[in-house]
Amino acid sequence: MDLIEPVANPSRSSFDVRRFAGDAGLAVGGALIANAFNYVFHAMLSRSLGPTNYGTLAALISIAAIMGVIGSAINVVAMRETARMWAAHDDGAIVGFVRRTAWYATGIGAAAAVALLAGAPLLAGYLHVAQPFVWLAFALYLLVGITASYARGAAQGAHRFGLFAASLITEAIVKLASALALVALGFAVFGAMGGLAIGSAAGLAVVMFAMARRRNVDKPAVVGAAVATDHLRLGSESLKVLAVSAGTTALVFLDPIFAKHHLDGQTAGFYGAAGTLARIIPFAVGLISLILMPKSAALHRSSRASLERVLQVTFGAGIAGSLFGLLCAWLVPGLLVRVMFGAQFGPAATILPLYAVDASLIAICIMGTSYLVAVGDYAIGWYVFAAVAAEAVLMAVFGLTPFRLIGIGIAANALLLPAIVTHTWRSVKEAPVVDASPSL
């Protein structure tokens, strides 16, 4: 009688459709739910605060997003490190890595908060936001948010997508409830920023507690020299990621800051509302990166065929999503503005269609740069830096109207896209060709 060999489980470094779909469902589905709560946050607070105060909140959130790239950088590095451990079935090393490096992430967040407070007097004058408690709440939000971003990155790389989703959803719900309660009590913009900080703390607690206590591992952790170099690797790699992430985030969030400076309070509020709606496109498309990045980090050193399959699926979905969002913004801008913000923000509908063009371009750019930093290709950072520098100078000098600001953004993003495509193509060709075909 012939012996039947046991069928091995698919390698973690191969492309498996069912596993990919399940992981994507958890990561993207959880982020979609969280983003739905985030837009409820904007919809309800814009009505409570009014155009002028909401314009202030939108500008502060833009600054938080730009400074938050520090968290995004250590998020990517933590994700890449734990993804490689996961691909090698070295689950035992993940818990130790998180425990050793979480303190460094917290220290980075604290340094960013101190830097914000040091620059607050200048920013307060430029943005016309003089309340000191607003800046204190902002600093706390930055500290906690950076640490939470690191922790979620570790969960992504470890393929604990359920935990990742739980953290995002918890943060979004707590943030909404806290901000609404504080604003209702009369704390206005300070209350909204306080709600952001409270929500981030809740999301951090969910993911960090679970990541640091996991015990079921495939094989024991390997410790030794790696312990001494964890913080060096986290720091040096984070600086490289930061250079790219800071640039792409600035391309998304520079214009509301200039709008707050150049435009009157009402117009800045309308511009902020249009931007909030338009940025649904890169935020929604960016959800795909939640699965693209850990999968690419795991596959780039193991299988070109599997990597190509992942890129085909994710970039195809990203382009389709961008086109759908653009179509909605052009066909029903007035309806979108009324549903989201109410009739008092009606003039934002004239700004939204062109803003959506800019947002669609940046969505594809962000997907490309997300892939490149996930696989450790940082050369694109020079192109991103040039685009940001040109955009900042042009917006500072010529961005005196909403449409000039948006036009400058469109030009910068369109010129950046060919460089991203070229670097992505080269990176894929560097991946090893293996004999085994990807698992289907």
C-alpha positions as CSV (number, residue, x, y, z in Angstrom):
1,M,0.0,0.0,0.0
2,D,1.4,3.4,-1.0
3,L,2.2,5.8,1.8
4,I,0.5,9.2,1.6
5,E,2.8,12.0,2.6
6,P,1.2,14.6,5.0
7,V,0.3,17.9,3.4
8,A,2.2,20.7,5.0
9,N,0.6,24.0,5.8
10,P,1.2,26.7,3.3
11,S,4.4,28.7,4.1
12,R,3.8,32.0,5.7
13,S,5.9,33.6,3.0
14,S,3.7,32.4,0.1
15,F,0.6,34.0,-1.2
16,D,-2.5,32.2,0.0
17,V,-5.8,33.6,-1.3
18,R,-7.9,32.5,1.7
19,R,-5.4,33.7,4.3
20,F,-4.9,37.0,2.4
21,A,-8.7,37.6,2.2
22,G,-9.2,36.8,5.9
23,D,-6.3,39.0,7.0
24,A,-7.5,41.8,4.7
25,G,-11.1,41.5,6.0
26,L,-9.9,42.0,9.6
27,A,-7.4,44.8,9.0
28,V,-9.3,46.8,6.4
29,G,-12.8,46.0,7.8
30,G,-11.7,47.2,11.3
31,A,-10.2,50.3,9.8
32,L,-13.3,51.0,7.8
33,I,-15.4,50.8,11.0
34,A,-13.0,53.1,12.8
35,N,-13.0,55.6,9.9
36,A,-16.8,55.6,9.9
37,F,-16.7,56.7,13.5
38,N,-14.0,59.2,12.7
39,Y,-16.2,60.9,10.1
40,V,-19.1,60.9,12.5
41,F,-16.7,62.7,14.8
42,H,-16.1,65.4,12.2
43,A,-19.8,65.6,11.2
44,M,-21.0,66.1,14.8
45,L,-18.2,68.3,16.0
46,S,-18.5,70.6,13.0
47,R,-22.1,71.2,13.9
48,S,-21.3,71.8,17.5
49,L,-18.2,74.0,16.9
50,G,-19.4,76.0,13.9
51,P,-17.2,77.0,10.9
52,T,-14.7,79.1,12.7
53,N,-13.9,76.8,15.5
54,Y,-14.0,73.8,13.2
55,G,-11.5,75.5,10.9
56,T,-9.2,75.7,14.0
57,L,-9.7,72.1,14.8
58,A,-9.0,71.1,11.2
59,A,-5.8,73.0,11.2
60,L,-4.7,71.4,14.5
61,I,-5.5,67.9,13.2
62,S,-3.5,68.7,10.1
63,I,-0.5,69.6,12.3
64,A,-1.0,66.4,14.4
65,A,-1.0,64.4,11.2
66,I,2.2,65.9,10.0
67,M,4.0,65.5,13.4
68,G,2.3,62.1,13.7
69,V,4.6,60.8,10.9
70,I,7.0,60.2,13.7
71,G,4.6,57.5,14.9
72,S,4.1,56.3,11.4
73,A,7.8,55.8,11.0
74,I,8.2,53.6,14.1
75,N,5.0,51.9,13.1
76,V,6.5,50.8,9.8
77,V,9.8,49.7,11.4
78,A,8.0,47.7,14.2
79,M,5.7,46.2,11.5
80,R,8.6,45.2,9.3
81,E,10.6,43.6,12.2
82,T,7.6,41.6,13.5
83,A,6.6,40.6,10.0
84,R,9.9,39.1,9.4
85,M,9.8,37.2,12.7
86,W,6.3,36.0,11.8
87,A,7.3,34.9,8.3
88,A,10.2,32.9,9.9
89,H,7.8,31.3,12.4
90,D,9.8,33.0,15.2
91,D,6.7,34.1,17.2
92,G,8.5,33.9,20.5
93,A,10.8,36.8,19.5
94,I,7.9,39.1,18.9
95,V,6.8,39.5,22.6
96,G,10.3,40.2,23.7
97,F,10.8,42.7,20.9
98,V,7.7,44.6,21.9
99,R,8.6,44.7,25.6
100,R,12.1,46.0,24.9
101,T,11.2,48.6,22.3
102,A,7.9,50.0,23.7
103,W,9.8,52.3,26.1
104,Y,11.8,53.8,23.2
105,A,8.6,54.5,21.3
106,T,7.1,56.2,24.4
107,G,10.3,58.3,24.7
108,I,10.0,59.4,21.1
109,G,6.4,60.4,21.6
110,A,7.4,62.4,24.7
111,A,10.1,64.2,22.8
112,A,7.7,65.1,20.0
113,A,5.2,66.5,22.6
114,V,7.9,68.7,24.2
115,A,9.0,69.9,20.7
116,L,5.4,70.9,20.0
117,L,5.1,72.8,23.3
118,A,8.3,74.6,22.5
119,G,7.0,75.7,19.2
120,A,3.5,76.5,20.4
121,P,4.0,80.2,20.9
122,L,5.0,80.7,17.2
123,L,2.3,78.4,16.0
124,A,-0.3,80.1,18.1
125,G,0.4,83.4,16.5
126,Y,0.5,82.0,13.0
127,L,-2.8,80.1,13.3
128,H,-4.5,82.5,15.7
129,V,-5.0,79.8,18.4
130,A,-4.0,81.4,21.7
131,Q,-5.6,79.1,24.3
132,P,-2.7,77.4,26.2
133,F,-4.9,74.4,27.3
134,V,-5.5,73.6,23.6
135,W,-1.8,73.2,23.1
136,L,-1.4,71.1,26.2
137,A,-4.2,68.7,25.1
138,F,-2.6,68.6,21.7
139,A,0.8,67.6,23.2
140,L,-0.8,64.8,25.2
141,Y,-2.6,63.6,22.1
142,L,0.7,63.5,20.2
143,L,2.6,61.6,22.9
144,V,-0.1,58.9,23.3
145,G,-0.8,58.7,19.5
146,I,2.8,58.1,18.6
147,T,3.1,55.2,21.1
148,A,-0.2,53.7,19.9
149,S,0.9,53.9,16.3
150,Y,4.1,51.9,17.2
151,A,2.1,49.2,19.1
152,R,-0.4,48.8,16.2
153,G,2.5,48.4,13.8
154,A,3.9,45.6,15.9
155,A,0.5,43.9,15.8
156,Q,0.2,44.3,12.0
157,G,3.6,42.7,11.4
158,A,2.7,39.9,13.8
159,H,-0.4,39.3,11.7
160,R,-2.6,39.9,14.7
161,F,-5.1,41.8,12.6
162,G,-8.0,41.2,15.0
163,L,-6.1,43.0,17.8
164,F,-5.2,45.7,15.4
165,A,-8.8,46.3,14.4
166,A,-10.0,46.2,18.0
167,S,-7.5,48.9,18.9
168,L,-8.6,51.2,16.0
169,I,-12.3,50.7,16.8
170,T,-11.9,51.3,20.5
171,E,-10.0,54.5,19.9
172,A,-12.5,55.8,17.4
173,I,-15.5,55.1,19.7
174,V,-13.9,56.5,22.9
175,K,-12.6,59.6,21.0
176,L,-16.1,60.4,19.6
177,A,-17.9,60.0,23.0
178,S,-15.2,61.9,24.9
179,A,-15.0,64.8,22.5
180,L,-18.8,65.2,22.2
181,A,-19.1,65.2,26.0
182,L,-16.3,67.7,26.5
183,V,-17.6,70.1,23.8
184,A,-21.1,69.8,25.2
185,L,-19.7,71.0,28.5
186,G,-18.4,74.1,26.9
187,F,-14.7,73.3,26.3
188,A,-14.9,73.9,22.5
189,V,-11.6,73.2,20.7
190,F,-9.9,72.2,23.9
191,G,-12.6,69.6,24.5
192,A,-12.2,68.2,21.0
193,M,-8.5,67.8,21.4
194,G,-8.9,66.3,24.8
195,G,-11.3,63.7,23.3
196,L,-8.6,62.8,20.7
197,A,-6.1,62.2,23.5
198,I,-8.5,60.1,25.6
199,G,-9.4,58.0,22.5
200,S,-5.7,57.3,21.7
201,A,-5.0,56.2,25.2
202,A,-7.9,53.7,25.0
203,G,-6.6,52.3,21.7
204,L,-3.1,52.0,23.1
205,A,-4.2,50.1,26.1
206,V,-6.1,47.5,24.0
207,V,-3.2,46.6,21.8
208,M,-0.2,47.0,24.2
209,F,-1.7,44.8,26.9
210,A,-2.3,41.9,24.5
211,M,1.0,42.2,22.6
212,A,3.1,42.2,25.8
213,R,1.3,39.2,27.3
214,R,1.0,36.7,24.5
215,R,2.3,33.3,25.4
216,N,1.3,30.9,22.6
217,V,4.3,30.8,20.3
218,D,5.5,28.4,17.6
219,K,9.1,28.3,18.9
220,P,11.1,29.8,21.7
221,A,12.4,33.3,21.4
222,V,16.1,33.9,20.5
223,V,17.7,36.5,22.7
224,G,21.2,37.8,23.0
225,A,22.9,40.3,20.8
226,A,19.6,41.3,19.2
227,V,18.4,42.7,22.6
228,A,21.2,45.2,22.6
229,T,20.6,46.4,19.1
230,D,16.8,46.5,19.1
231,H,16.7,50.2,20.0
232,L,19.4,51.1,17.5
233,R,17.6,49.3,14.7
234,L,14.3,50.8,15.7
235,G,15.9,54.3,15.8
236,S,18.0,54.2,12.7
237,E,15.3,52.6,10.5
238,S,12.7,54.9,11.9
239,L,14.7,57.9,10.8
240,K,14.8,56.6,7.3
241,V,11.1,55.9,7.2
242,L,10.4,59.2,8.8
243,A,12.1,61.0,5.9
244,V,9.6,59.5,3.4
245,S,6.5,59.4,5.6
246,A,6.9,63.1,6.7
247,G,7.0,64.1,3.1
248,T,3.9,62.2,1.9
249,T,2.0,63.3,5.0
250,A,3.0,66.9,4.3
251,L,1.7,66.6,0.8
252,V,-1.7,65.7,2.3
253,F,-1.9,68.2,5.1
254,L,0.2,71.3,4.2
255,D,-2.7,73.2,2.5
256,P,-5.1,73.4,5.4
257,I,-2.3,75.2,7.4
258,F,-1.8,77.7,4.7
259,A,-5.5,78.1,4.3
260,K,-5.9,78.9,7.9
261,H,-3.2,81.6,7.5
262,H,-4.2,83.1,4.1
263,L,-8.0,82.9,4.2
264,D,-10.6,84.5,6.5
265,G,-12.1,82.3,9.3
266,Q,-15.3,81.4,7.4
267,T,-13.6,80.5,4.1
268,A,-10.9,78.5,6.0
269,G,-13.8,76.6,7.6
270,F,-15.3,75.8,4.3
271,Y,-11.9,74.8,2.9
272,G,-11.3,72.5,5.9
273,A,-14.7,70.9,5.4
274,A,-14.0,70.2,1.7
275,G,-10.6,68.9,2.6
276,T,-12.1,66.5,5.2
277,L,-14.4,65.1,2.6
278,A,-11.8,64.9,-0.2
279,R,-9.3,63.1,2.1
280,I,-11.7,60.3,2.5
281,I,-10.2,59.1,-0.8
282,P,-6.6,58.7,0.3
283,F,-7.7,57.6,3.8
284,A,-9.9,54.9,2.3
285,V,-7.3,53.8,-0.3
286,G,-4.7,53.9,2.5
287,L,-6.6,51.2,4.3
288,I,-5.3,48.8,1.7
289,S,-1.8,49.6,2.9
290,L,-2.7,48.0,6.2
291,I,-2.5,44.6,4.4
292,L,-0.1,45.6,1.6
293,M,2.7,46.6,4.0
294,P,3.0,43.6,6.2
295,K,2.5,41.2,3.3
296,S,5.1,43.0,1.2
297,A,7.6,43.0,4.1
298,A,7.2,39.3,4.5
299,L,7.4,38.4,0.7
300,H,10.0,40.8,-0.6
301,R,12.9,38.6,0.4
302,S,11.2,35.3,-0.4
303,S,9.1,35.2,-3.6
304,R,8.8,37.7,-6.5
305,A,5.7,35.8,-7.9
306,S,3.8,36.1,-4.6
307,L,4.9,39.7,-4.2
308,E,3.6,40.5,-7.7
309,R,0.3,38.9,-6.9
310,V,-0.1,41.0,-3.8
311,L,0.7,44.2,-5.7
312,Q,-1.7,43.4,-8.5
313,V,-4.6,42.9,-6.1
314,T,-3.8,45.9,-3.8
315,F,-2.9,48.5,-6.4
316,G,-5.8,47.5,-8.6
317,A,-8.2,48.0,-5.7
318,G,-6.5,51.3,-4.8
319,I,-6.9,52.7,-8.3
320,A,-10.5,51.6,-8.5
321,G,-11.3,53.1,-5.1
322,S,-9.7,56.5,-6.1
323,L,-11.7,56.7,-9.3
324,F,-15.0,55.9,-7.4
325,G,-14.3,58.6,-4.8
326,L,-13.4,61.1,-7.5
327,L,-16.7,60.3,-9.4
328,C,-18.8,60.9,-6.3
329,A,-17.1,64.2,-5.5
330,W,-17.8,65.5,-9.0
331,L,-21.4,64.2,-9.4
332,V,-22.9,65.1,-5.9
333,P,-20.6,67.5,-4.1
334,G,-23.5,69.5,-2.6
335,L,-25.2,66.4,-1.2
336,L,-22.0,65.2,0.4
337,V,-21.3,68.5,2.1
338,R,-24.9,68.8,3.4
339,V,-25.0,65.2,4.7
340,M,-21.6,65.5,6.4
341,F,-21.6,69.1,7.7
342,G,-25.0,70.6,7.3
343,A,-26.3,73.5,5.2
344,Q,-24.1,76.1,6.9
345,F,-21.1,74.6,5.1
346,G,-22.8,74.8,1.7
347,P,-20.0,76.9,0.0
348,A,-17.6,74.0,0.5
349,A,-19.4,72.2,-2.4
350,T,-17.7,74.5,-4.9
351,I,-14.2,73.5,-3.6
352,L,-14.8,69.8,-3.2
353,P,-14.6,68.5,-6.9
354,L,-11.1,70.0,-7.6
355,Y,-9.9,69.0,-4.1
356,A,-10.9,65.4,-5.0
357,V,-8.6,65.4,-8.0
358,D,-5.7,66.3,-5.7
359,A,-6.8,63.7,-3.1
360,S,-7.0,60.9,-5.8
361,L,-3.4,61.6,-7.0
362,I,-2.0,61.6,-3.5
363,A,-3.9,58.3,-2.7
364,I,-1.9,56.4,-5.3
365,C,1.3,58.2,-4.3
366,I,0.8,57.1,-0.7
367,M,0.2,53.5,-1.7
368,G,3.4,53.5,-3.6
369,T,5.5,55.1,-0.9
370,S,4.0,52.8,1.7
371,Y,5.1,49.7,-0.3
372,L,8.6,51.1,-0.8
373,V,9.2,51.9,2.9
374,A,7.8,48.5,3.8
375,V,10.5,46.8,1.8
376,G,13.2,49.2,2.9
377,D,13.6,51.2,-0.3
378,Y,14.0,54.8,0.9
379,A,15.5,56.5,-2.2
380,I,12.0,57.8,-3.2
381,G,12.4,60.2,-0.2
382,W,14.5,62.6,-2.2
383,Y,11.7,63.1,-4.8
384,V,9.1,63.5,-2.0
385,F,11.2,66.1,-0.3
386,A,11.6,68.1,-3.5
387,A,7.8,68.0,-4.1
388,V,7.1,69.1,-0.5
389,A,9.6,72.0,-0.7
390,A,8.2,73.2,-4.0
391,E,4.6,73.0,-2.7
392,A,5.4,74.8,0.5
393,V,7.1,77.7,-1.2
394,L,4.4,78.1,-3.9
395,M,1.6,77.9,-1.3
396,A,3.2,80.4,1.0
397,V,3.7,82.9,-1.9
398,F,0.8,82.2,-4.3
399,G,-1.8,80.2,-2.3
400,L,-4.1,83.1,-1.6
401,T,-7.3,81.4,-2.7
402,P,-8.7,77.9,-2.2
403,F,-8.3,77.0,-5.9
404,R,-4.7,78.2,-6.0
405,L,-3.9,76.0,-3.0
406,I,-5.5,73.0,-4.6
407,G,-3.9,73.6,-8.0
408,I,-0.4,73.7,-6.5
409,G,-1.1,70.4,-4.7
410,I,-2.3,68.7,-7.9
411,A,0.9,69.8,-9.8
412,A,3.2,68.5,-7.0
413,N,1.5,65.1,-6.8
414,A,1.3,64.6,-10.5
415,L,5.0,65.2,-10.9
416,L,5.8,62.8,-8.1
417,L,3.8,59.8,-9.4
418,P,6.2,58.7,-12.2
419,A,9.1,58.5,-9.8
420,I,7.1,56.3,-7.4
421,V,6.1,54.0,-10.3
422,T,9.7,53.6,-11.4
423,H,11.0,52.8,-7.9
424,T,8.2,50.3,-7.3
425,W,9.0,48.5,-10.5
426,R,12.7,48.2,-9.7
427,S,12.0,47.0,-6.2
428,V,9.8,44.1,-7.5
429,K,12.6,43.0,-9.8
430,E,15.0,42.8,-6.9
431,A,12.8,40.2,-5.2
432,P,14.1,36.6,-5.5
433,V,12.6,34.2,-8.0
434,V,11.7,30.9,-6.4
435,D,10.9,27.6,-8.0
436,A,7.8,27.0,-5.9
437,S,4.7,28.7,-7.3
438,P,2.6,30.7,-4.9
439,S,-0.1,28.9,-3.1
440,L,-3.6,29.6,-4.4
